[in-house]
Amino acid sequence: MVLGTTDDNAASLRKKVTSPKGTTEAAVNTMITEGMQEAVIKGVLAASHRSKELADMLGQQ
């Protein structure tokens, strides 16, 4: 495997690096319960939308 590349999805990678009943698992479970996943998705979509707006603005100059 080349550094930075993998065929694994995020859930599979998380299972590989998260110790059962450990601190990371506790943090991830809390973030999922509190809705962080949805917030991160919305944040990425907002950034993507804004980058398209900026690209359009720069293209008009």
Summary of the structure (lengths in Angstrom):
residues: 61
radius of gyration: 17.2
end to end distance: 43.5
largest distance: 54.6
contacts: 103
relative contact order: 0.07
helix: 70%
strand: 0%
